[in-house]
Amino acid sequence: MRILILGGTTEASAFAACLAGRSDLSPLLSLAGRTSDPRPAPIPTRIGGFGSIDGLVHFLMEKRIAAVVDATHPFAARMSHNAAEACDRIGVRLLALRRPPWVATAGDRWIEVPSMIEAVQALGEAPRRVFLTIGRLELNPFSAAQQHTYVVRSIEPIGDALDAPHVIAIRARAPFIEDTERALMEREAIDVIVTKNSGGTATYPKITAARALGLPVIVVARPQKPVGVEEAETAEAAVRWLERLHRPAP
Ligand SMILES: NC(=O)c1ccc[n+]([C@@H]2O[C@H](COP(=O)([O-])OP(=O)(O)OC[C@H]3O[C@@H](n4cnc5c(N)ncnc54)[C@H](OP(=O)(O)O)[C@@H]3O)[C@@H](O)[C@H]2O)c1
């Protein structure tokens, strides 16, 4: 059974690792190509967009894909919508492998906002030292608030994505641990953190470090993903879904 995994996440890598070496399945991992040096995967990998919904339909038919597992990041809304539409159009089974969002607990000082623009507004007028942990592709709205100092962490160089006078760029890739997150926040005298509500464990230590230091965190809510798609929260649950497809109960 040929399976397409839409990846770019820790969960997609874990799922790929679960399928590696299985002779009854033929998985293919797809990456968008945003990271110049992606971690090597234990299954065949392709890189680059499909060319929207029509391109994905063509790809699925040409490669005779029987099932798609959408394990993209919770903020990768376009790819998920394209996958839902393409699979629906040609009757390919689709599973969304989605980690649950983080939920504030005792001691968290969260300011939840619906978008990056509102995250900028939530920083306020007074200059602050801001730890921006939102990747590099959605930095532009922060160019509108030039009074702040931004400590930006991303996997790839940010180039000119953030047009502000006080920017400190740090390159690093998850997973992170609380001790080093806390040390970074103290060293850079961070006043406030901005994050997407990504969920998962790999980047959660920034939340626990902020809690320990009593720092406020501006948490950007997830975009809408397609409704009516079957969901699994873990790689193991996604494997069970595939096995039910592959060997339906008598
Ligand atoms: N957004 C985030 O915060 C974030 C964080 C960590 C990792 N990622 C990963 O980075 C990638 C891009 O994220 P995004 O937010 O830019 O996505 P997006 O806005 O949903 O997708 C934009 C376009 O990128 C292509 N694309 C996205 N994911 C792809 C995949 N796995 N394989 C092939 N093409 C893909 C598609 O191009 P075509 O229309 O040409 O097919 C899609 O229409 C995803 O794989 C995602 O899992 C995203």
The ligand as an SDF file (V2000), in Angstrom:
LIG
                    3D

 48 52  0  0  0  0  0  0  0  0999 V2000
    3.9810   27.0430    9.5780 N   0  0  0  0  0  0  0  0  0  0  0  0
    4.7380   26.6820   10.6110 C   0  0  0  0  0  0  0  0  0  0  0  0
    4.7430   27.3280   11.6680 O   0  0  0  0  0  0  0  0  0  0  0  0
    5.6230   25.4780   10.5060 C   0  0  0  0  0  0  0  0  0  0  0  0
    6.4180   25.1310   11.6110 C   0  0  0  0  0  0  0  0  0  0  0  0
    7.2240   23.9810   11.5430 C   0  0  0  0  0  0  0  0  0  0  0  0
    7.2170   23.2230   10.3930 C   0  0  0  0  0  0  0  0  0  0  0  0
    6.4270   23.5910    9.3350 N   0  0  0  0  0  0  0  0  0  0  0  0
    6.4540   22.7410    8.1360 C   0  0  0  0  0  0  0  0  0  0  0  0
    6.9330   23.5480    7.0870 O   0  0  0  0  0  0  0  0  0  0  0  0
    6.2590   23.2190    5.8670 C   0  0  0  0  0  0  0  0  0  0  0  0
    5.6660   24.4730    5.2580 C   0  0  0  0  0  0  0  0  0  0  0  0
    4.7950   25.0740    6.1980 O   0  0  0  0  0  0  0  0  0  0  0  0
    3.8590   26.2920    5.7420 P   0  0  0  0  0  0  0  0  0  0  0  0
    3.2270   26.8380    6.9580 O   0  0  0  0  0  0  0  0  0  0  0  0
    4.5980   27.1880    4.7910 O   0  0  0  0  0  0  0  0  0  0  0  0
    2.7350   25.4670    4.9230 O   0  0  0  0  0  0  0  0  0  0  0  0
    1.4440   25.9750    4.1360 P   0  0  0  0  0  0  0  0  0  0  0  0
    1.3380   27.4550    4.2130 O   0  0  0  0  0  0  0  0  0  0  0  0
    0.2920   25.1620    4.5900 O   0  0  0  0  0  0  0  0  0  0  0  0
    1.7690   25.4980    2.6730 O   0  0  0  0  0  0  0  0  0  0  0  0
    2.1890   26.3700    1.6550 C   0  0  0  0  0  0  0  0  0  0  0  0
    2.5670   25.5190    0.4500 C   0  0  0  0  0  0  0  0  0  0  0  0
    3.7930   24.8240    0.7110 O   0  0  0  0  0  0  0  0  0  0  0  0
    3.7460   23.5320    0.1270 C   0  0  0  0  0  0  0  0  0  0  0  0
    3.8420   22.5330    1.1890 N   0  0  0  0  0  0  0  0  0  0  0  0
    3.5760   22.6750    2.5090 C   0  0  0  0  0  0  0  0  0  0  0  0
    3.8400   21.5480    3.1780 N   0  0  0  0  0  0  0  0  0  0  0  0
    4.2860   20.6600    2.2670 C   0  0  0  0  0  0  0  0  0  0  0  0
    4.7380   19.3220    2.3430 C   0  0  0  0  0  0  0  0  0  0  0  0
    4.8150   18.6580    3.5110 N   0  0  0  0  0  0  0  0  0  0  0  0
    5.1360   18.7110    1.1810 N   0  0  0  0  0  0  0  0  0  0  0  0
    5.0750   19.3810    0.0010 C   0  0  0  0  0  0  0  0  0  0  0  0
    4.6820   20.6470   -0.1290 N   0  0  0  0  0  0  0  0  0  0  0  0
    4.2880   21.2840    0.9890 C   0  0  0  0  0  0  0  0  0  0  0  0
    2.4350   23.4600   -0.6270 C   0  0  0  0  0  0  0  0  0  0  0  0
    2.7050   23.9340   -1.9500 O   0  0  0  0  0  0  0  0  0  0  0  0
    1.8310   23.5110   -3.2250 P   0  0  0  0  0  0  0  0  0  0  0  0
    0.5470   24.2700   -3.1070 O   0  0  0  0  0  0  0  0  0  0  0  0
    2.6670   23.8980   -4.3790 O   0  0  0  0  0  0  0  0  0  0  0  0
    1.6050   22.0210   -3.1460 O   0  0  0  0  0  0  0  0  0  0  0  0
    1.5660   24.4320    0.1270 C   0  0  0  0  0  0  0  0  0  0  0  0
    0.4720   24.9330   -0.6020 O   0  0  0  0  0  0  0  0  0  0  0  0
    5.2160   22.1540    6.2160 C   0  0  0  0  0  0  0  0  0  0  0  0
    5.7420   20.9230    5.8130 O   0  0  0  0  0  0  0  0  0  0  0  0
    5.0770   22.2520    7.7140 C   0  0  0  0  0  0  0  0  0  0  0  0
    4.7720   20.9940    8.2930 O   0  0  0  0  0  0  0  0  0  0  0  0
    5.6440   24.6910    9.3600 C   0  0  0  0  0  0  0  0  0  0  0  0
  1  2  1  0
  2  3  2  0
  2  4  1  0
  4  5  1  0
  4 48  2  0
  5  6  2  0
  6  7  1  0
  7  8  2  0
  8  9  1  0
  8 48  1  0
  9 10  1  0
  9 46  1  0
 10 11  1  0
 11 12  1  0
 11 44  1  0
 12 13  1  0
 13 14  1  0
 14 15  2  0
 14 16  1  0
 14 17  1  0
 17 18  1  0
 18 19  2  0
 18 20  1  0
 18 21  1  0
 21 22  1  0
 22 23  1  0
 23 24  1  0
 23 42  1  0
 24 25  1  0
 25 26  1  0
 25 36  1  0
 26 27  1  0
 26 35  1  0
 27 28  2  0
 28 29  1  0
 29 30  1  0
 29 35  2  0
 30 31  1  0
 30 32  2  0
 32 33  1  0
 33 34  2  0
 34 35  1  0
 36 37  1  0
 36 42  1  0
 37 38  1  0
 38 39  2  0
 38 40  1  0
 38 41  1  0
 42 43  1  0
 44 45  1  0
 44 46  1  0
 46 47  1  0
M  CHG  2   8   1  16  -1
M  END
$$$$
